[in-house]
Amino acid sequence: MDNEKEGLLVPVSVEELAILEAMAMISDCRVIDFKSISDRIDERAEKVGDGVKGLIGLVSLVYVMFEYEKTGKKEAAQRISDELASKGSTIALLAAKFLDELEEDWRKKNE
């Protein structure tokens, strides 16, 4: 049975997977191998299809941009923003909308 081989499978939202991917992009962990986790997320997302891998990647990059902006790494955030803009207006608009939502949520929590 596949579940026995893979362990217990628990449904996880794209947003939660994207947060983990974002952490993997910016973390320098010595114990947790985020690259392996990221690769497994990509594999599973490809099996699901429907552009899930791309969606997780986009949301992950937005989380990284947001984190960079909040920690004073604005140049790094701008490079990601420029890269997303080069992918097309639809991607850039989705990224900007999600970034605005993160900013609004962050402001509410930090008032």
N, C-alpha and C positions, 0 to 999 in steps of 0.2 A: 504494500500500500504506500502511495506517495507521501501521505502525511506522516507516516512513521519515519520515513527517510529524511524528510525535511523538518520534522519537529511540528509542534502545534502551530497552526496558521491562525492568525488573528487579523481581521480586517483593520486596515489603517488608512486614514484619509490621505489624499494627495498633499494637503497642507502639512501634515505631520511628517510625511516622507520628505517633503521639500525642506523642512526645518533640519532634519537629519542630514540631508545632502548639503545644505548650506554650512552646517557645522563641520562636515567633512572637508569642505572647500577651504575653510579658514582655520582649522584646528591643527595643532602640532601635538597630537597625543602620542604617548609612548606605550600605553597599554592597550588601548582600544584601537583596532585597525579599521579606521573609518573608510579607507579605500576598499577594503573587502566588503564592508557593509554597502557602500555606494554601488559597487559592482553588482551585488545581489539585488539591490533595488532596481537597477537598470535591467537586469535579466528578467525579473518578475514583471516589470512594466512593459517590456517588449512582448512578453507572453500575452498580456492583457490586450495589447494593441490600442487602437483608437487614439493614438497620439499621447498616451499617458506618459511615456518617457519624456517627451518634449515638454509637456505641461509641468512635470515635476522639475525638469531642468530650468524652465523659465521662472517658476516660482522660487526655486532655490537661488537663482541669480539675484532676484529681487530682494530676498532676505539678506544675501551677502551685501548688496548695495546699501540696504537699510542699516545693517550693522556697521559697515564702513563709515557711513555718514554720521552715525551716532557716536563713533569712537574717534572722529577727527581725521579719518582717512578719505577725505573728499576726492582726492585725485584718483585713488583706486576705484571709488564709486563711480566717478565720471567715466573712467575707461570702460567699465562694465556697461554703463548707460550708452556710451557711444557704440559699443559692440552690438547691443540690443537694437539700437536705432538703425544700424546697418543691415539688420535682418529683415527690415520692412516695417511699414507704418502700423500694421495690425499688431505685430509683436510689441513694438514700442508703446503703442496705446494701451495694450493689456498690462505691460510692465508698469507704466506710469499710473494706471488706475489702481493696481494692487499696491504700489508704493504709497500712493495717497491714503489708501485704507490703513496700511501699517502705521503711517505717520499719525493719522487721526486716532487710532487705537492707542498708540504710544502716548500721545498728548493727554488723552483721557486718564490713562493710568498714572501719569506723572503730574497731574494738576494738584 
